[in-house]
Amino acid sequence: MDDDDIKIKFVNIKSENVFLIETYFKGFEKLPRRDWERGLEYIVGQMENDHVVTKGDFEIDPQTNEITVISKERGISFGVSANTDKTSSTRFQLANPFGKGGLVGFEFSAGLYKNNNGSVSYTDRFGNTLSLLKSSQDPVIKDRNFKIDETTLSYSFQKNSNKFSIFAGDSTVSVLNKNKNKEHLANTGLAFKTGISHIYSSNLRSKSINRLFKIQNELAFPILSSCSFFKSNITYSLDFPLYEQLKFRGDFITGGIFNFSKDSMIPISERFFNGRHYNFEGFVDSSLTEKGRSPYLGSSFFFTFRTALLHKIKDNASVMAYHCIGNTVLPLDSNETTFKSTALKLFSTNSIRSSIGLGISVDMGSADIECSLVKPLFFNSQDELNNFAFGINIKI
């Protein structure tokens, strides 16, 4: 670019001028003067997306035609938030840390059941992320007395609606309160894994219909993992208006873990747990297990199907009626369990649970808060029932 024809100045941007000009202004000199503003709007927007500038702006001197690109903020943010699910998080972010765009982030969150998560990550201007996550779960619920500590290092990149990750980590599971139960102790110990994961999500919104489809797959490699497995989790949600203020919503969620290691169990830190993966109104989550184990040992296969009718009574509130069916299975002995036998147990009419409920749903922006009275219809003898439900439903 000929600096005699076009002069560009950068203010409050922590990058070399050569990098900025070669990356964002290459070919800009070919634009006619009347298109400069439109071109600069696009360039500054791209610089914001790449975290090179924060709240970017530009000025054009009409006398000299000198262009000034400005970052109005220094790119440092700090925040503390409290969420409706009784979790809190503290977040610190630094934009453009090395002069090439990108974002460095530090985050710590604390949950309702003494769940603590800390992470540090770096995302470059192309959206590739390197992160280190440390989590500790120490629930206070009396019948779920496992302590789970996990550390994971991952590298992820995104292409359109697909997110791919390569990860390596370990987890330690222990019991509290001097628990001597043999079955509980058999689920403790150290586990490690190395593998890949893929997430695909599609969100379709229109005036008449909203649809969300998401599939998450994870593969733990043999030899590099204490238990080689393939885990898949699928979510499909759909809502559409029926008549004036009346709306229908359906949610189907299912997941399965396929164990390739006949000599080892699926680590408890990898299993599905209610509250973390799905909700089932009318049942105490710690009791949903095929053999009534206590504490709840999670599940390796599950499904829930929920249909609901919502009638708006205010701008942000609706009354709702819903019906849920679902089931969970946890086959621990891999030598005697096949996929066919597990599927038969999961969808067996003798073990499927169901419930109906009536309540109110309040729109809180990105999610709906739901309170309802519930009546379990079909359940197993060892299930613990609940006639009141409180939950958070992510909006489509």
VEXBA-485084 format. One record per residue (C-alpha): residue number from 1; y, z, x. Coordinates in steps of 0.2 Angstrom, whole numbers, plus 2048, in hexadecimal, padded with zeros to 3 digits. Example, Ala and Ser with C-alpha at 12.3 -4.5 7.8 and 13.67 -1.06 7.14 Angstrom:
2
+-----+-----+-----+-----+
! num !  yy !  zz !  xx !
+-----+-----+-----+-----+
!   1 ! 7EA ! 827 ! 83E !
!   2 ! 7FB ! 824 ! 844 !
+-----+-----+-----+-----+
***
This chain:
396
+-----+-----+-----+-----+
! num !  yy !  zz !  xx !
+-----+-----+-----+-----+
!   1 ! 800 ! 800 ! 800 !
!   2 ! 811 ! 7FB ! 807 !
!   3 ! 81C ! 80B ! 807 !
!   4 ! 82B ! 800 ! 808 !
!   5 ! 828 ! 7F9 ! 7F7 !
!   6 ! 821 ! 809 ! 7EE !
!   7 ! 824 ! 81B ! 7F4 !
!   8 ! 819 ! 829 ! 7EE !
!   9 ! 81C ! 83B ! 7F0 !
!  10 ! 80F ! 849 ! 7EC !
!  11 ! 816 ! 85B ! 7E7 !
!  12 ! 80B ! 86B ! 7E7 !
!  13 ! 7FB ! 861 ! 7EA !
!  14 ! 7EF ! 868 ! 7F7 !
!  15 ! 7E8 ! 857 ! 7FD !
!  16 ! 7EC ! 84A ! 80B !
!  17 ! 7F8 ! 83C ! 806 !
!  18 ! 7EC ! 82F ! 80D !
!  19 ! 7DD ! 836 ! 802 !
!  20 ! 7E8 ! 836 ! 7F2 !
!  21 ! 7EF ! 824 ! 7F5 !
!  22 ! 7DE ! 81C ! 7F9 !
!  23 ! 7D5 ! 825 ! 7EB !
!  24 ! 7E1 ! 824 ! 7DD !
!  25 ! 7EF ! 817 ! 7E1 !
!  26 ! 7E5 ! 809 ! 7E9 !
!  27 ! 7EB ! 7F9 ! 7E1 !
!  28 ! 7FA ! 801 ! 7D8 !
!  29 ! 806 ! 7F6 ! 7E1 !
!  30 ! 800 ! 7E7 ! 7D7 !
!  31 ! 806 ! 7EF ! 7C7 !
!  32 ! 816 ! 7E8 ! 7C0 !
!  33 ! 824 ! 7F5 ! 7BF !
!  34 ! 823 ! 7F5 ! 7AC !
!  35 ! 811 ! 7FC ! 7AC !
!  36 ! 814 ! 80A ! 7B9 !
!  37 ! 815 ! 818 ! 7AC !
!  38 ! 805 ! 813 ! 7A3 !
!  39 ! 7FC ! 811 ! 7B4 !
!  40 ! 803 ! 822 ! 7BA !
!  41 ! 7FD ! 82B ! 7AA !
!  42 ! 7EC ! 824 ! 7AD !
!  43 ! 7EC ! 829 ! 7C0 !
!  44 ! 7F3 ! 83B ! 7BC !
!  45 ! 7E6 ! 83D ! 7AF !
!  46 ! 7D8 ! 838 ! 7BB !
!  47 ! 7DF ! 844 ! 7C8 !
!  48 ! 7DE ! 852 ! 7BB !
!  49 ! 7CC ! 84E ! 7B7 !
!  50 ! 7C8 ! 84F ! 7C9 !
!  51 ! 7D1 ! 860 ! 7CB !
!  52 ! 7DD ! 859 ! 7D8 !
!  53 ! 7EC ! 85E ! 7CE !
!  54 ! 7EE ! 86B ! 7C0 !
!  55 ! 7F9 ! 866 ! 7B2 !
!  56 ! 7FF ! 856 ! 7BB !
!  57 ! 80F ! 84D ! 7B8 !
!  58 ! 819 ! 83F ! 7C0 !
!  59 ! 82B ! 839 ! 7C2 !
!  60 ! 832 ! 828 ! 7C6 !
!  61 ! 843 ! 827 ! 7CF !
!  62 ! 84C ! 818 ! 7C6 !
!  63 ! 857 ! 815 ! 7D5 !
!  64 ! 84A ! 815 ! 7E3 !
!  65 ! 83A ! 812 ! 7D9 !
!  66 ! 833 ! 821 ! 7E2 !
!  67 ! 824 ! 829 ! 7D9 !
!  68 ! 821 ! 83C ! 7DA !
!  69 ! 810 ! 843 ! 7D4 !
!  70 ! 811 ! 855 ! 7D0 !
!  71 ! 804 ! 863 ! 7CD !
!  72 ! 80D ! 870 ! 7C2 !
!  73 ! 801 ! 87D ! 7C6 !
!  74 ! 7F8 ! 883 ! 7D5 !
!  75 ! 7E6 ! 881 ! 7CE !
!  76 ! 7E2 ! 893 ! 7CE !
!  77 ! 7DC ! 89B ! 7BE !
!  78 ! 7D5 ! 8AD ! 7BA !
!  79 ! 7CF ! 8B2 ! 7A9 !
!  80 ! 7C6 ! 8C0 ! 7A0 !
!  81 ! 7BE ! 8BD ! 78F !
!  82 ! 7B4 ! 8C6 ! 782 !
!  83 ! 7A8 ! 8BD ! 776 !
!  84 ! 7A2 ! 8C0 ! 765 !
!  85 ! 790 ! 8C3 ! 76B !
!  86 ! 797 ! 8D2 ! 774 !
!  87 ! 797 ! 8CA ! 785 !
!  88 ! 7A5 ! 8CA ! 791 !
!  89 ! 7A9 ! 8BF ! 7A0 !
!  90 ! 7B5 ! 8BE ! 7AF !
!  91 ! 7B9 ! 8AD ! 7B6 !
!  92 ! 7C3 ! 8A7 ! 7C5 !
!  93 ! 7C5 ! 895 ! 7C9 !
!  94 ! 7CE ! 88C ! 7D8 !
!  95 ! 7D1 ! 879 ! 7D6 !
!  96 ! 7D2 ! 86D ! 7E5 !
!  97 ! 7CC ! 87A ! 7F1 !
!  98 ! 7C8 ! 86D ! 800 !
!  99 ! 7D5 ! 860 ! 7FC !
! 100 ! 7C9 ! 854 ! 7F4 !
! 101 ! 7C9 ! 85A ! 7E2 !
! 102 ! 7BC ! 864 ! 7DA !
! 103 ! 7BB ! 876 ! 7D4 !
! 104 ! 7B4 ! 886 ! 7DC !
! 105 ! 7B0 ! 893 ! 7CF !
! 106 ! 7AA ! 8A6 ! 7CE !
! 107 ! 7A4 ! 8AE ! 7BE !
! 108 ! 79D ! 8BE ! 7B9 !
! 109 ! 797 ! 8C2 ! 7A8 !
! 110 ! 790 ! 8D2 ! 7A0 !
! 111 ! 785 ! 8D1 ! 790 !
! 112 ! 780 ! 8DD ! 782 !
! 113 ! 76F ! 8E2 ! 789 !
! 114 ! 775 ! 8E6 ! 79B !
! 115 ! 774 ! 8D3 ! 7A0 !
! 116 ! 77E ! 8D0 ! 7AF !
! 117 ! 781 ! 8BE ! 7B5 !
! 118 ! 78B ! 8B9 ! 7C5 !
! 119 ! 78E ! 8A7 ! 7CB !
! 120 ! 797 ! 89E ! 7D8 !
! 121 ! 798 ! 88B ! 7D7 !
! 122 ! 7A1 ! 87C ! 7DE !
! 123 ! 7A3 ! 86C ! 7D4 !
! 124 ! 7AA ! 85C ! 7DD !
! 125 ! 7B5 ! 84F ! 7D5 !
! 126 ! 7A6 ! 845 ! 7D0 !
! 127 ! 79F ! 853 ! 7C5 !
! 128 ! 791 ! 858 ! 7D1 !
! 129 ! 78E ! 86B ! 7D2 !
! 130 ! 787 ! 877 ! 7DF !
! 131 ! 784 ! 888 ! 7D8 !
! 132 ! 77C ! 899 ! 7DC !
! 133 ! 778 ! 8A4 ! 7CD !
! 134 ! 772 ! 8B6 ! 7CD !
! 135 ! 76D ! 8BF ! 7BD !
! 136 ! 766 ! 8D0 ! 7B8 !
! 137 ! 75F ! 8D4 ! 7A7 !
! 138 ! 75D ! 8E6 ! 7A3 !
! 139 ! 75B ! 8E8 ! 790 !
! 140 ! 75E ! 8F9 ! 788 !
! 141 ! 753 ! 8F5 ! 779 !
! 142 ! 745 ! 902 ! 77A !
! 143 ! 736 ! 8F6 ! 778 !
! 144 ! 73D ! 8E8 ! 784 !
! 145 ! 73D ! 8F2 ! 794 !
! 146 ! 73B ! 8E4 ! 7A1 !
! 147 ! 748 ! 8E2 ! 7AE !
! 148 ! 74A ! 8D0 ! 7B4 !
! 149 ! 754 ! 8CB ! 7C3 !
! 150 ! 756 ! 8B8 ! 7C7 !
! 151 ! 75F ! 8AE ! 7D5 !
! 152 ! 761 ! 89B ! 7D4 !
! 153 ! 768 ! 88E ! 7DF !
! 154 ! 76B ! 87D ! 7D7 !
! 155 ! 773 ! 86C ! 7D9 !
! 156 ! 777 ! 863 ! 7C9 !
! 157 ! 77F ! 852 ! 7C5 !
! 158 ! 784 ! 84A ! 7B5 !
! 159 ! 783 ! 838 ! 7AF !
! 160 ! 789 ! 835 ! 79D !
! 161 ! 780 ! 840 ! 791 !
! 162 ! 773 ! 845 ! 79F !
! 163 ! 773 ! 853 ! 7AA !
! 164 ! 767 ! 855 ! 7B9 !
! 165 ! 764 ! 864 ! 7C4 !
! 166 ! 75A ! 868 ! 7D3 !
! 167 ! 757 ! 87B ! 7D5 !
! 168 ! 74E ! 888 ! 7DF !
! 169 ! 74D ! 89B ! 7DB !
! 170 ! 743 ! 8AA ! 7D8 !
! 171 ! 741 ! 8B8 ! 7CC !
! 172 ! 73B ! 8CA ! 7CC !
! 173 ! 734 ! 8D3 ! 7BC !
! 174 ! 732 ! 8E5 ! 7BC !
! 175 ! 72F ! 8F3 ! 7AE !
! 176 ! 73A ! 902 ! 7AB !
! 177 ! 737 ! 914 ! 7A6 !
! 178 ! 727 ! 915 ! 7B1 !
! 179 ! 71D ! 90A ! 7A5 !
! 180 ! 70B ! 90A ! 7A9 !
! 181 ! 705 ! 8FE ! 79C !
! 182 ! 6F9 ! 8F1 ! 7A4 !
! 183 ! 6FE ! 8E2 ! 79A !
! 184 ! 710 ! 8E6 ! 79E !
! 185 ! 70D ! 8E8 ! 7B1 !
! 186 ! 703 ! 8D8 ! 7B1 !
! 187 ! 713 ! 8CF ! 7AC !
! 188 ! 71D ! 8D6 ! 7BA !
! 189 ! 720 ! 8D0 ! 7CC !
! 190 ! 729 ! 8C3 ! 7D6 !
! 191 ! 729 ! 8B0 ! 7D2 !
! 192 ! 731 ! 8A2 ! 7DA !
! 193 ! 734 ! 890 ! 7D5 !
! 194 ! 73B ! 87F ! 7DB !
! 195 ! 73D ! 871 ! 7CF !
! 196 ! 748 ! 865 ! 7C5 !
! 197 ! 750 ! 866 ! 7B4 !
! 198 ! 758 ! 859 ! 7A8 !
! 199 ! 763 ! 85C ! 799 !
! 200 ! 768 ! 84E ! 78C !
! 201 ! 774 ! 852 ! 77E !
! 202 ! 77B ! 847 ! 771 !
! 203 ! 788 ! 84D ! 765 !
! 204 ! 78D ! 841 ! 756 !
! 205 ! 79C ! 846 ! 74B !
! 206 ! 7A3 ! 83C ! 73D !
! 207 ! 7AC ! 840 ! 72C !
! 208 ! 79B ! 841 ! 723 !
! 209 ! 78E ! 847 ! 72F !
! 210 ! 78C ! 851 ! 73F !
! 211 ! 77D ! 850 ! 74A !
! 212 ! 778 ! 859 ! 75A !
! 213 ! 769 ! 854 ! 764 !
! 214 ! 765 ! 85D ! 775 !
! 215 ! 755 ! 85D ! 77F !
! 216 ! 753 ! 867 ! 78F !
! 217 ! 744 ! 864 ! 79B !
! 218 ! 73F ! 86E ! 7AA !
! 219 ! 731 ! 86B ! 7B7 !
! 220 ! 72C ! 878 ! 7C4 !
! 221 ! 723 ! 870 ! 7D3 !
! 222 ! 712 ! 875 ! 7D8 !
! 223 ! 710 ! 87E ! 7E9 !
! 224 ! 723 ! 881 ! 7E9 !
! 225 ! 722 ! 88C ! 7DA !
! 226 ! 717 ! 89B ! 7D6 !
! 227 ! 713 ! 893 ! 7C5 !
! 228 ! 714 ! 880 ! 7C3 !
! 229 ! 71A ! 87C ! 7B1 !
! 230 ! 723 ! 870 ! 7A6 !
! 231 ! 72F ! 878 ! 799 !
! 232 ! 738 ! 86E ! 78B !
! 233 ! 744 ! 874 ! 77E !
! 234 ! 74A ! 869 ! 770 !
! 235 ! 759 ! 86C ! 764 !
! 236 ! 75E ! 862 ! 755 !
! 237 ! 76B ! 866 ! 749 !
! 238 ! 772 ! 85D ! 73A !
! 239 ! 780 ! 860 ! 72D !
! 240 ! 788 ! 856 ! 720 !
! 241 ! 791 ! 859 ! 70F !
! 242 ! 788 ! 859 ! 6FF !
! 243 ! 796 ! 85B ! 6F2 !
! 244 ! 7A8 ! 860 ! 6F4 !
! 245 ! 7A7 ! 871 ! 6FD !
! 246 ! 794 ! 871 ! 6FE !
! 247 ! 78C ! 86D ! 70F !
! 248 ! 77A ! 86C ! 716 !
! 249 ! 775 ! 871 ! 727 !
! 250 ! 764 ! 870 ! 72F !
! 251 ! 75F ! 876 ! 740 !
! 252 ! 74E ! 873 ! 749 !
! 253 ! 74A ! 87B ! 75A !
! 254 ! 73A ! 87A ! 763 !
! 255 ! 734 ! 87E ! 775 !
! 256 ! 724 ! 87E ! 77F !
! 257 ! 71F ! 883 ! 791 !
! 258 ! 710 ! 879 ! 798 !
! 259 ! 707 ! 883 ! 7A6 !
! 260 ! 6FF ! 878 ! 7B4 !
! 261 ! 6F9 ! 888 ! 7BE !
! 262 ! 6E9 ! 88E ! 7B7 !
! 263 ! 6E9 ! 89D ! 7C3 !
! 264 ! 6FA ! 8A4 ! 7BE !
! 265 ! 704 ! 8A9 ! 7AE !
! 266 ! 715 ! 8A2 ! 7A9 !
! 267 ! 721 ! 8AE ! 7B1 !
! 268 ! 72A ! 8B9 ! 7A3 !
! 269 ! 73B ! 8B3 ! 7A9 !
! 270 ! 736 ! 8A1 ! 7A4 !
! 271 ! 730 ! 8A5 ! 793 !
! 272 ! 73A ! 8A2 ! 782 !
! 273 ! 742 ! 8B2 ! 77B !
! 274 ! 74A ! 8B4 ! 76A !
! 275 ! 75D ! 8B6 ! 76C !
! 276 ! 75D ! 8AC ! 77C !
! 277 ! 755 ! 89C ! 775 !
! 278 ! 754 ! 89E ! 762 !
! 279 ! 758 ! 8A9 ! 753 !
! 280 ! 74C ! 8AD ! 745 !
! 281 ! 755 ! 8B7 ! 737 !
! 282 ! 74A ! 8C5 ! 72F !
! 283 ! 740 ! 8C9 ! 73E !
! 284 ! 743 ! 8D5 ! 74C !
! 285 ! 742 ! 8C9 ! 75B !
! 286 ! 738 ! 8D6 ! 766 !
! 287 ! 729 ! 8D6 ! 759 !
! 288 ! 727 ! 8C3 ! 758 !
! 289 ! 717 ! 8C1 ! 762 !
! 290 ! 706 ! 8BC ! 75D !
! 291 ! 6FD ! 8CC ! 763 !
! 292 ! 70A ! 8D8 ! 75F !
! 293 ! 70D ! 8DC ! 772 !
! 294 ! 71B ! 8E9 ! 776 !
! 295 ! 726 ! 8E6 ! 77F !
! 296 ! 729 ! 8D4 ! 779 !
! 297 ! 722 ! 8C8 ! 786 !
! 298 ! 72B ! 8B9 ! 780 !
! 299 ! 722 ! 8A9 ! 77B !
! 300 ! 71C ! 899 ! 783 !
! 301 ! 71D ! 88E ! 773 !
! 302 ! 729 ! 891 ! 764 !
! 303 ! 731 ! 887 ! 756 !
! 304 ! 73E ! 88C ! 748 !
! 305 ! 744 ! 881 ! 73A !
! 306 ! 753 ! 887 ! 730 !
! 307 ! 75C ! 87F ! 721 !
! 308 ! 76C ! 885 ! 719 !
! 309 ! 778 ! 882 ! 70B !
! 310 ! 78A ! 887 ! 70E !
! 311 ! 798 ! 888 ! 701 !
! 312 ! 7AA ! 889 ! 708 !
! 313 ! 7B4 ! 897 ! 6FF !
! 314 ! 7C2 ! 897 ! 70C !
! 315 ! 7C8 ! 88C ! 71A !
! 316 ! 7BE ! 896 ! 727 !
! 317 ! 7B0 ! 89F ! 71C !
! 318 ! 7A1 ! 899 ! 712 !
! 319 ! 793 ! 8A1 ! 708 !
! 320 ! 782 ! 89B ! 70E !
! 321 ! 770 ! 89B ! 709 !
! 322 ! 762 ! 897 ! 715 !
! 323 ! 74F ! 896 ! 718 !
! 324 ! 747 ! 898 ! 729 !
! 325 ! 735 ! 894 ! 72E !
! 326 ! 72E ! 896 ! 740 !
! 327 ! 721 ! 89D ! 74C !
! 328 ! 71E ! 8A2 ! 75E !
! 329 ! 70F ! 8A2 ! 769 !
! 330 ! 70B ! 8AA ! 77A !
! 331 ! 6FA ! 8A5 ! 781 !
! 332 ! 6F9 ! 8AF ! 791 !
! 333 ! 6E7 ! 8AA ! 796 !
! 334 ! 6EA ! 898 ! 79C !
! 335 ! 6D7 ! 895 ! 7A0 !
! 336 ! 6D3 ! 897 ! 78D !
! 337 ! 6E2 ! 88F ! 786 !
! 338 ! 6E5 ! 87C ! 783 !
! 339 ! 6F4 ! 873 ! 77C !
! 340 ! 6EA ! 86F ! 76C !
! 341 ! 6E5 ! 881 ! 769 !
! 342 ! 6F7 ! 887 ! 76C !
! 343 ! 6FE ! 87A ! 760 !
! 344 ! 6F2 ! 87F ! 752 !
! 345 ! 6F7 ! 892 ! 754 !
! 346 ! 70A ! 88D ! 754 !
! 347 ! 709 ! 883 ! 744 !
! 348 ! 6FB ! 88D ! 73B !
! 349 ! 700 ! 891 ! 729 !
! 350 ! 6F8 ! 8A2 ! 72C !
! 351 ! 704 ! 8A7 ! 739 !
! 352 ! 715 ! 89E ! 735 !
! 353 ! 723 ! 8AA ! 730 !
! 354 ! 731 ! 8A6 ! 724 !
! 355 ! 740 ! 8AE ! 71C !
! 356 ! 74E ! 8AB ! 710 !
! 357 ! 760 ! 8B1 ! 712 !
! 358 ! 771 ! 8B2 ! 709 !
! 359 ! 781 ! 8B6 ! 712 !
! 360 ! 792 ! 8B0 ! 718 !
! 361 ! 797 ! 8A5 ! 727 !
! 362 ! 7A8 ! 8A6 ! 72F !
! 363 ! 7AF ! 898 ! 73A !
! 364 ! 7B5 ! 89F ! 74B !
! 365 ! 7B9 ! 88E ! 753 !
! 366 ! 7AA ! 889 ! 75E !
! 367 ! 79E ! 893 ! 755 !
! 368 ! 79A ! 89B ! 744 !
! 369 ! 797 ! 8AE ! 741 !
! 370 ! 78A ! 8B1 ! 734 !
! 371 ! 785 ! 8C1 ! 72B !
! 372 ! 778 ! 8C1 ! 71E !
! 373 ! 76B ! 8CA ! 714 !
! 374 ! 759 ! 8C4 ! 718 !
! 375 ! 748 ! 8C5 ! 70F !
! 376 ! 739 ! 8C1 ! 71A !
! 377 ! 72C ! 8B7 ! 710 !
! 378 ! 71D ! 8B4 ! 71B !
! 379 ! 71A ! 8BF ! 72A !
! 380 ! 70C ! 8C7 ! 735 !
! 381 ! 707 ! 8D9 ! 733 !
! 382 ! 70E ! 8DE ! 744 !
! 383 ! 71F ! 8D6 ! 741 !
! 384 ! 72E ! 8E1 ! 740 !
! 385 ! 739 ! 8DB ! 732 !
! 386 ! 74C ! 8DC ! 730 !
! 387 ! 756 ! 8DA ! 71F !
! 388 ! 767 ! 8D7 ! 728 !
! 389 ! 76B ! 8C9 ! 734 !
! 390 ! 77B ! 8C6 ! 73F !
! 391 ! 77C ! 8B7 ! 749 !
! 392 ! 786 ! 8A9 ! 752 !
! 393 ! 783 ! 897 ! 74D !
! 394 ! 78A ! 88A ! 759 !
! 395 ! 794 ! 87D ! 750 !
! 396 ! 78E ! 86B ! 751 !
+-----+-----+-----+-----+
***
